[in-house]
């Protein structure tokens, strides 16, 4: 299991589009994915779960991945956060 802290970088926070991008990326991997924020632990492969966090710009979240492809998954998902949820060409 690996964990990494990330910060929401885009002005609108995690709304429907960023949540769908996170889920789309996360479901490419076998690893379990959870997001921690304000004491809550939600399934990171759930759009509804991500939306319930109501994470605004500047919010700090902790990503948790556990599985055979956790390293690659963490890199790809953290990149989404670091790029303000803009898609990369990978």
Backbone as XML, in Angstrom:
<?xml version="1.0"?>
<chain id="A" units="angstrom">
  <residue number="1" name="UNK">
    <atom name="N" x="0.843" y="-1.177" z="0.000"/>
    <atom name="CA" x="0.000" y="0.000" z="0.000"/>
    <atom name="C" x="0.887" y="1.238" z="0.000"/>
  </residue>
  <residue number="2" name="UNK">
    <atom name="N" x="0.489" y="2.201" z="-0.830"/>
    <atom name="CA" x="1.217" y="3.470" z="-0.867"/>
    <atom name="C" x="0.218" y="4.613" z="-0.689"/>
  </residue>
  <residue number="3" name="UNK">
    <atom name="N" x="0.729" y="5.718" z="-0.158"/>
    <atom name="CA" x="-0.094" y="6.908" z="0.069"/>
    <atom name="C" x="0.668" y="8.130" z="-0.412"/>
  </residue>
  <residue number="4" name="UNK">
    <atom name="N" x="-0.101" y="9.123" z="-0.835"/>
    <atom name="CA" x="0.512" y="10.374" z="-1.283"/>
    <atom name="C" x="-0.472" y="11.505" z="-1.058"/>
  </residue>
  <residue number="5" name="UNK">
    <atom name="N" x="0.042" y="12.629" z="-0.554"/>
    <atom name="CA" x="-0.795" y="13.815" z="-0.371"/>
    <atom name="C" x="-0.770" y="14.634" z="-1.655"/>
  </residue>
  <residue number="6" name="UNK">
    <atom name="N" x="-1.955" y="15.126" z="-2.026"/>
    <atom name="CA" x="-2.094" y="15.979" z="-3.203"/>
    <atom name="C" x="-2.969" y="17.160" z="-2.825"/>
  </residue>
  <residue number="7" name="UNK">
    <atom name="N" x="-2.889" y="18.207" z="-3.633"/>
    <atom name="CA" x="-3.695" y="19.407" z="-3.422"/>
    <atom name="C" x="-4.533" y="19.657" z="-4.669"/>
  </residue>
  <residue number="8" name="UNK">
    <atom name="N" x="-5.797" y="20.010" z="-4.465"/>
    <atom name="CA" x="-6.673" y="20.347" z="-5.583"/>
    <atom name="C" x="-6.207" y="21.685" z="-6.138"/>
  </residue>
  <residue number="9" name="UNK">
    <atom name="N" x="-5.824" y="21.710" z="-7.417"/>
    <atom name="CA" x="-5.193" y="22.883" z="-8.021"/>
    <atom name="C" x="-6.125" y="23.742" z="-8.870"/>
  </residue>
  <residue number="10" name="UNK">
    <atom name="N" x="-7.250" y="23.193" z="-9.314"/>
    <atom name="CA" x="-8.106" y="23.984" z="-10.199"/>
    <atom name="C" x="-9.125" y="24.798" z="-9.402"/>
  </residue>
  <residue number="11" name="UNK">
    <atom name="N" x="-9.517" y="25.936" z="-9.957"/>
    <atom name="CA" x="-10.371" y="26.894" z="-9.243"/>
    <atom name="C" x="-11.745" y="26.331" z="-8.889"/>
  </residue>
  <residue number="12" name="UNK">
    <atom name="N" x="-12.266" y="25.424" z="-9.683"/>
    <atom name="CA" x="-13.613" y="24.896" z="-9.442"/>
    <atom name="C" x="-13.622" y="23.696" z="-8.494"/>
  </residue>
  <residue number="13" name="UNK">
    <atom name="N" x="-12.459" y="23.229" z="-8.088"/>
    <atom name="CA" x="-12.390" y="22.076" z="-7.197"/>
    <atom name="C" x="-12.756" y="20.783" z="-7.907"/>
  </residue>
  <residue number="14" name="UNK">
    <atom name="N" x="-13.131" y="19.770" z="-7.124"/>
    <atom name="CA" x="-13.518" y="18.488" z="-7.716"/>
    <atom name="C" x="-15.030" y="18.514" z="-7.923"/>
  </residue>
  <residue number="15" name="UNK">
    <atom name="N" x="-15.413" y="18.797" z="-9.154"/>
    <atom name="CA" x="-16.815" y="18.750" z="-9.549"/>
    <atom name="C" x="-16.977" y="17.568" z="-10.509"/>
  </residue>
  <residue number="16" name="UNK">
    <atom name="N" x="-18.046" y="17.508" z="-11.263"/>
    <atom name="CA" x="-18.355" y="16.325" z="-12.075"/>
    <atom name="C" x="-17.249" y="15.964" z="-13.071"/>
  </residue>
  <residue number="17" name="UNK">
    <atom name="N" x="-16.718" y="16.932" z="-13.804"/>
    <atom name="CA" x="-15.707" y="16.612" z="-14.811"/>
    <atom name="C" x="-14.418" y="16.073" z="-14.190"/>
  </residue>
  <residue number="18" name="UNK">
    <atom name="N" x="-13.823" y="16.758" z="-13.204"/>
    <atom name="CA" x="-12.623" y="16.195" z="-12.590"/>
    <atom name="C" x="-12.883" y="14.839" z="-11.933"/>
  </residue>
  <residue number="19" name="UNK">
    <atom name="N" x="-14.034" y="14.683" z="-11.298"/>
    <atom name="CA" x="-14.354" y="13.394" z="-10.668"/>
    <atom name="C" x="-14.398" y="12.290" z="-11.710"/>
  </residue>
  <residue number="20" name="UNK">
    <atom name="N" x="-14.992" y="12.580" z="-12.866"/>
    <atom name="CA" x="-15.064" y="11.554" z="-13.912"/>
    <atom name="C" x="-13.685" y="11.239" z="-14.482"/>
  </residue>
  <residue number="21" name="UNK">
    <atom name="N" x="-12.807" y="12.242" z="-14.569"/>
    <atom name="CA" x="-11.436" y="11.990" z="-15.042"/>
    <atom name="C" x="-10.665" y="11.119" z="-14.057"/>
  </residue>
  <residue number="22" name="UNK">
    <atom name="N" x="-10.837" y="11.384" z="-12.772"/>
    <atom name="CA" x="-10.157" y="10.588" z="-11.745"/>
    <atom name="C" x="-10.635" y="9.144" z="-11.810"/>
  </residue>
  <residue number="23" name="UNK">
    <atom name="N" x="-11.944" y="8.962" z="-11.878"/>
    <atom name="CA" x="-12.507" y="7.603" z="-11.928"/>
    <atom name="C" x="-12.080" y="6.893" z="-13.204"/>
  </residue>
  <residue number="24" name="UNK">
    <atom name="N" x="-12.114" y="7.589" z="-14.320"/>
    <atom name="CA" x="-11.696" y="6.984" z="-15.598"/>
    <atom name="C" x="-10.251" y="6.493" z="-15.510"/>
  </residue>
  <residue number="25" name="UNK">
    <atom name="N" x="-9.389" y="7.303" z="-14.944"/>
    <atom name="CA" x="-7.974" y="6.914" z="-14.810"/>
    <atom name="C" x="-7.825" y="5.768" z="-13.814"/>
  </residue>
  <residue number="26" name="UNK">
    <atom name="N" x="-8.490" y="5.868" z="-12.678"/>
    <atom name="CA" x="-8.353" y="4.859" z="-11.616"/>
    <atom name="C" x="-8.854" y="3.488" z="-12.054"/>
  </residue>
  <residue number="27" name="UNK">
    <atom name="N" x="-9.923" y="3.452" z="-12.844"/>
    <atom name="CA" x="-10.489" y="2.160" z="-13.250"/>
    <atom name="C" x="-9.637" y="1.446" z="-14.291"/>
  </residue>
  <residue number="28" name="UNK">
    <atom name="N" x="-8.637" y="2.111" z="-14.822"/>
    <atom name="CA" x="-7.695" y="1.454" z="-15.734"/>
    <atom name="C" x="-6.781" y="0.483" z="-14.981"/>
  </residue>
  <residue number="29" name="UNK">
    <atom name="N" x="-6.750" y="0.611" z="-13.654"/>
    <atom name="CA" x="-5.829" y="-0.161" z="-12.844"/>
    <atom name="C" x="-6.568" y="-1.133" z="-11.937"/>
  </residue>
  <residue number="30" name="UNK">
    <atom name="N" x="-5.880" y="-2.212" z="-11.610"/>
    <atom name="CA" x="-6.447" y="-3.241" z="-10.741"/>
    <atom name="C" x="-6.441" y="-2.836" z="-9.268"/>
  </residue>
  <residue number="31" name="UNK">
    <atom name="N" x="-5.495" y="-2.011" z="-8.889"/>
    <atom name="CA" x="-5.334" y="-1.625" z="-7.482"/>
    <atom name="C" x="-6.584" y="-0.978" z="-6.904"/>
  </residue>
  <residue number="32" name="UNK">
    <atom name="N" x="-6.804" y="-1.240" z="-5.610"/>
    <atom name="CA" x="-7.864" y="-0.545" z="-4.887"/>
    <atom name="C" x="-7.410" y="0.893" z="-4.689"/>
  </residue>
  <residue number="33" name="UNK">
    <atom name="N" x="-8.369" y="1.813" z="-4.725"/>
    <atom name="CA" x="-8.053" y="3.235" z="-4.651"/>
    <atom name="C" x="-9.019" y="3.923" z="-3.687"/>
  </residue>
  <residue number="34" name="UNK">
    <atom name="N" x="-8.456" y="4.578" z="-2.683"/>
    <atom name="CA" x="-9.254" y="5.330" z="-1.723"/>
    <atom name="C" x="-8.681" y="6.735" z="-1.580"/>
  </residue>
  <residue number="35" name="UNK">
    <atom name="N" x="-9.568" y="7.660" z="-1.243"/>
    <atom name="CA" x="-9.181" y="9.047" z="-1.021"/>
    <atom name="C" x="-9.571" y="9.411" z="0.404"/>
  </residue>
  <residue number="36" name="UNK">
    <atom name="N" x="-8.638" y="10.020" z="1.128"/>
    <atom name="CA" x="-8.868" y="10.460" z="2.506"/>
    <atom name="C" x="-8.937" y="11.983" z="2.527"/>
  </residue>
  <residue number="37" name="UNK">
    <atom name="N" x="-9.979" y="12.504" z="3.218"/>
    <atom name="CA" x="-10.105" y="13.954" z="3.383"/>
    <atom name="C" x="-10.995" y="14.221" z="4.583"/>
  </residue>
  <residue number="38" name="UNK">
    <atom name="N" x="-10.547" y="15.084" z="5.479"/>
    <atom name="CA" x="-11.317" y="15.482" z="6.665"/>
    <atom name="C" x="-11.815" y="14.280" z="7.464"/>
  </residue>
  <residue number="39" name="UNK">
    <atom name="N" x="-11.001" y="13.240" z="7.551"/>
    <atom name="CA" x="-11.373" y="12.062" z="8.319"/>
    <atom name="C" x="-12.250" y="11.063" z="7.581"/>
  </residue>
  <residue number="40" name="UNK">
    <atom name="N" x="-12.624" y="11.385" z="6.356"/>
    <atom name="CA" x="-13.433" y="10.467" z="5.555"/>
    <atom name="C" x="-12.531" y="9.650" z="4.645"/>
  </residue>
  <residue number="41" name="UNK">
    <atom name="N" x="-12.942" y="8.425" z="4.377"/>
    <atom name="CA" x="-12.230" y="7.546" z="3.441"/>
    <atom name="C" x="-13.262" y="7.070" z="2.421"/>
  </residue>
  <residue number="42" name="UNK">
    <atom name="N" x="-13.083" y="7.495" z="1.168"/>
    <atom name="CA" x="-14.057" y="7.136" z="0.145"/>
    <atom name="C" x="-13.397" y="6.307" z="-0.951"/>
  </residue>
  <residue number="43" name="UNK">
    <atom name="N" x="-14.216" y="5.571" z="-1.668"/>
    <atom name="CA" x="-13.745" y="4.791" z="-2.804"/>
    <atom name="C" x="-13.411" y="5.765" z="-3.930"/>
  </residue>
  <residue number="44" name="UNK">
    <atom name="N" x="-12.158" y="5.796" z="-4.335"/>
    <atom name="CA" x="-11.717" y="6.710" z="-5.379"/>
    <atom name="C" x="-12.168" y="6.322" z="-6.768"/>
  </residue>
  <residue number="45" name="UNK">
    <atom name="N" x="-12.800" y="5.167" z="-6.906"/>
    <atom name="CA" x="-13.335" y="4.743" z="-8.200"/>
    <atom name="C" x="-14.833" y="5.023" z="-8.287"/>
  </residue>
  <residue number="46" name="UNK">
    <atom name="N" x="-15.335" y="5.855" z="-7.379"/>
    <atom name="CA" x="-16.751" y="6.212" z="-7.328"/>
    <atom name="C" x="-16.918" y="7.708" z="-7.566"/>
  </residue>
  <residue number="47" name="UNK">
    <atom name="N" x="-17.595" y="8.069" z="-8.651"/>
    <atom name="CA" x="-17.838" y="9.488" z="-8.922"/>
    <atom name="C" x="-18.631" y="10.102" z="-7.770"/>
  </residue>
  <residue number="48" name="UNK">
    <atom name="N" x="-19.659" y="9.424" z="-7.337"/>
    <atom name="CA" x="-20.481" y="9.953" z="-6.243"/>
    <atom name="C" x="-19.657" y="10.147" z="-4.975"/>
  </residue>
  <residue number="49" name="UNK">
    <atom name="N" x="-18.785" y="9.185" z="-4.677"/>
    <atom name="CA" x="-17.926" y="9.314" z="-3.508"/>
    <atom name="C" x="-17.036" y="10.543" z="-3.587"/>
  </residue>
  <residue number="50" name="UNK">
    <atom name="N" x="-16.424" y="10.754" z="-4.747"/>
    <atom name="CA" x="-15.553" y="11.920" z="-4.922"/>
    <atom name="C" x="-16.338" y="13.222" z="-4.805"/>
  </residue>
  <residue number="51" name="UNK">
    <atom name="N" x="-17.539" y="13.253" z="-5.371"/>
    <atom name="CA" x="-18.344" y="14.469" z="-5.306"/>
    <atom name="C" x="-18.769" y="14.793" z="-3.877"/>
  </residue>
  <residue number="52" name="UNK">
    <atom name="N" x="-18.999" y="13.771" z="-3.059"/>
    <atom name="CA" x="-19.431" y="14.018" z="-1.679"/>
    <atom name="C" x="-18.349" y="14.697" z="-0.848"/>
  </residue>
  <residue number="53" name="UNK">
    <atom name="N" x="-17.106" y="14.604" z="-1.276"/>
    <atom name="CA" x="-16.035" y="15.294" z="-0.549"/>
    <atom name="C" x="-16.136" y="16.810" z="-0.680"/>
  </residue>
  <residue number="54" name="UNK">
    <atom name="N" x="-16.742" y="17.285" z="-1.773"/>
    <atom name="CA" x="-16.866" y="18.723" z="-2.032"/>
    <atom name="C" x="-15.516" y="19.424" z="-1.882"/>
  </residue>
  <residue number="55" name="UNK">
    <atom name="N" x="-14.484" y="18.818" z="-2.462"/>
    <atom name="CA" x="-13.125" y="19.345" z="-2.342"/>
    <atom name="C" x="-12.952" y="20.594" z="-3.201"/>
  </residue>
  <residue number="56" name="UNK">
    <atom name="N" x="-12.626" y="21.700" z="-2.560"/>
    <atom name="CA" x="-12.435" y="22.971" z="-3.230"/>
    <atom name="C" x="-10.970" y="23.187" z="-3.569"/>
  </residue>
  <residue number="57" name="UNK">
    <atom name="N" x="-10.708" y="24.222" z="-4.341"/>
    <atom name="CA" x="-9.330" y="24.577" z="-4.665"/>
    <atom name="C" x="-8.535" y="24.746" z="-3.374"/>
  </residue>
  <residue number="58" name="UNK">
    <atom name="N" x="-7.361" y="24.141" z="-3.329"/>
    <atom name="CA" x="-6.495" y="24.226" z="-2.162"/>
    <atom name="C" x="-6.702" y="23.114" z="-1.149"/>
  </residue>
  <residue number="59" name="UNK">
    <atom name="N" x="-7.759" y="22.321" z="-1.320"/>
    <atom name="CA" x="-8.013" y="21.215" z="-0.394"/>
    <atom name="C" x="-6.912" y="20.172" z="-0.510"/>
  </residue>
  <residue number="60" name="UNK">
    <atom name="N" x="-6.484" y="19.651" z="0.637"/>
    <atom name="CA" x="-5.477" y="18.591" z="0.655"/>
    <atom name="C" x="-6.161" y="17.250" z="0.836"/>
  </residue>
  <residue number="61" name="UNK">
    <atom name="N" x="-5.794" y="16.306" z="-0.004"/>
    <atom name="CA" x="-6.330" y="14.961" z="0.051"/>
    <atom name="C" x="-5.170" y="13.989" z="0.137"/>
  </residue>
  <residue number="62" name="UNK">
    <atom name="N" x="-5.431" y="12.824" z="0.656"/>
    <atom name="CA" x="-4.429" y="11.767" z="0.661"/>
    <atom name="C" x="-4.954" y="10.631" z="-0.205"/>
  </residue>
  <residue number="63" name="UNK">
    <atom name="N" x="-4.175" y="10.286" z="-1.213"/>
    <atom name="CA" x="-4.515" y="9.181" z="-2.098"/>
    <atom name="C" x="-3.902" y="7.910" z="-1.530"/>
  </residue>
  <residue number="64" name="UNK">
    <atom name="N" x="-4.645" y="6.820" z="-1.577"/>
    <atom name="CA" x="-4.171" y="5.530" z="-1.078"/>
    <atom name="C" x="-4.439" y="4.481" z="-2.154"/>
  </residue>
  <residue number="65" name="UNK">
    <atom name="N" x="-3.405" y="3.808" z="-2.574"/>
    <atom name="CA" x="-3.534" y="2.739" z="-3.556"/>
    <atom name="C" x="-2.920" y="1.468" z="-3.007"/>
  </residue>
  <residue number="66" name="UNK">
    <atom name="N" x="-3.581" y="0.355" z="-3.317"/>
    <atom name="CA" x="-3.111" y="-0.935" z="-2.827"/>
    <atom name="C" x="-3.384" y="-1.988" z="-3.891"/>
  </residue>
  <residue number="67" name="UNK">
    <atom name="N" x="-2.308" y="-2.534" z="-4.446"/>
    <atom name="CA" x="-2.468" y="-3.569" z="-5.455"/>
    <atom name="C" x="-1.227" y="-3.726" z="-6.305"/>
  </residue>
  <residue number="68" name="UNK">
    <atom name="N" x="-1.306" y="-4.613" z="-7.284"/>
    <atom name="CA" x="-0.131" y="-4.950" z="-8.073"/>
    <atom name="C" x="0.379" y="-3.815" z="-8.963"/>
  </residue>
  <residue number="69" name="UNK">
    <atom name="N" x="-0.471" y="-2.871" z="-9.323"/>
    <atom name="CA" x="-0.056" y="-1.772" z="-10.199"/>
    <atom name="C" x="-0.162" y="-0.416" z="-9.502"/>
  </residue>
  <residue number="70" name="UNK">
    <atom name="N" x="-0.017" y="-0.437" z="-8.186"/>
    <atom name="CA" x="-0.213" y="0.767" z="-7.374"/>
    <atom name="C" x="0.733" y="1.906" z="-7.720"/>
  </residue>
  <residue number="71" name="UNK">
    <atom name="N" x="1.981" y="1.597" z="-8.042"/>
    <atom name="CA" x="2.961" y="2.649" z="-8.350"/>
    <atom name="C" x="2.566" y="3.424" z="-9.602"/>
  </residue>
  <residue number="72" name="UNK">
    <atom name="N" x="2.250" y="2.701" z="-10.675"/>
    <atom name="CA" x="1.852" y="3.359" z="-11.924"/>
    <atom name="C" x="0.537" y="4.116" z="-11.743"/>
  </residue>
  <residue number="73" name="UNK">
    <atom name="N" x="-0.398" y="3.500" z="-11.046"/>
    <atom name="CA" x="-1.685" y="4.146" z="-10.802"/>
    <atom name="C" x="-1.497" y="5.445" z="-10.021"/>
  </residue>
  <residue number="74" name="UNK">
    <atom name="N" x="-0.666" y="5.415" z="-9.000"/>
    <atom name="CA" x="-0.421" y="6.617" z="-8.197"/>
    <atom name="C" x="0.188" y="7.716" z="-9.055"/>
  </residue>
  <residue number="75" name="UNK">
    <atom name="N" x="1.139" y="7.358" z="-9.878"/>
    <atom name="CA" x="1.778" y="8.348" z="-10.743"/>
    <atom name="C" x="0.753" y="9.018" z="-11.655"/>
  </residue>
  <residue number="76" name="UNK">
    <atom name="N" x="-0.101" y="8.227" z="-12.277"/>
    <atom name="CA" x="-1.094" y="8.757" z="-13.229"/>
    <atom name="C" x="-2.157" y="9.607" z="-12.527"/>
  </residue>
  <residue number="77" name="UNK">
    <atom name="N" x="-2.640" y="9.147" z="-11.380"/>
    <atom name="CA" x="-3.703" y="9.881" z="-10.682"/>
    <atom name="C" x="-3.145" y="11.164" z="-10.062"/>
  </residue>
  <residue number="78" name="UNK">
    <atom name="N" x="-1.963" y="11.084" z="-9.462"/>
    <atom name="CA" x="-1.349" y="12.285" z="-8.884"/>
    <atom name="C" x="-1.065" y="13.318" z="-9.970"/>
  </residue>
  <residue number="79" name="UNK">
    <atom name="N" x="-0.700" y="12.869" z="-11.163"/>
    <atom name="CA" x="-0.459" y="13.778" z="-12.278"/>
    <atom name="C" x="-1.722" y="14.542" z="-12.637"/>
  </residue>
  <residue number="80" name="UNK">
    <atom name="N" x="-2.874" y="13.877" z="-12.593"/>
    <atom name="CA" x="-4.142" y="14.574" z="-12.849"/>
    <atom name="C" x="-4.315" y="15.746" z="-11.877"/>
  </residue>
  <residue number="81" name="UNK">
    <atom name="N" x="-4.061" y="15.494" z="-10.591"/>
    <atom name="CA" x="-4.174" y="16.557" z="-9.592"/>
    <atom name="C" x="-3.161" y="17.666" z="-9.857"/>
  </residue>
  <residue number="82" name="UNK">
    <atom name="N" x="-1.913" y="17.280" z="-10.129"/>
    <atom name="CA" x="-0.849" y="18.260" z="-10.329"/>
    <atom name="C" x="-1.058" y="19.113" z="-11.573"/>
  </residue>
  <residue number="83" name="UNK">
    <atom name="N" x="-1.773" y="18.572" z="-12.566"/>
    <atom name="CA" x="-2.045" y="19.303" z="-13.805"/>
    <atom name="C" x="-3.392" y="20.028" z="-13.766"/>
  </residue>
  <residue number="84" name="UNK">
    <atom name="N" x="-4.009" y="20.116" z="-12.625"/>
    <atom name="CA" x="-5.295" y="20.790" z="-12.520"/>
    <atom name="C" x="-6.392" y="20.073" z="-13.288"/>
  </residue>
  <residue number="85" name="UNK">
    <atom name="N" x="-6.269" y="18.749" z="-13.394"/>
    <atom name="CA" x="-7.228" y="17.875" z="-14.071"/>
    <atom name="C" x="-7.261" y="18.065" z="-15.574"/>
  </residue>
  <residue number="86" name="UNK">
    <atom name="N" x="-6.159" y="18.528" z="-16.138"/>
    <atom name="CA" x="-6.034" y="18.584" z="-17.590"/>
    <atom name="C" x="-5.476" y="17.249" z="-18.049"/>
  </residue>
  <residue number="87" name="UNK">
    <atom name="N" x="-6.024" y="16.707" z="-19.117"/>
    <atom name="CA" x="-5.597" y="15.414" z="-19.631"/>
    <atom name="C" x="-4.182" y="15.515" z="-20.211"/>
  </residue>
  <residue number="88" name="UNK">
    <atom name="N" x="-3.432" y="14.425" z="-20.036"/>
    <atom name="CA" x="-2.114" y="14.313" z="-20.645"/>
    <atom name="C" x="-2.233" y="13.360" z="-21.825"/>
  </residue>
  <residue number="89" name="UNK">
    <atom name="N" x="-1.204" y="13.290" z="-22.632"/>
    <atom name="CA" x="-1.283" y="12.453" z="-23.837"/>
    <atom name="C" x="-0.831" y="11.014" z="-23.613"/>
  </residue>
  <residue number="90" name="UNK">
    <atom name="N" x="-0.572" y="10.598" z="-22.408"/>
    <atom name="CA" x="-0.154" y="9.221" z="-22.143"/>
    <atom name="C" x="-1.328" y="8.285" z="-22.168"/>
  </residue>
</chain>
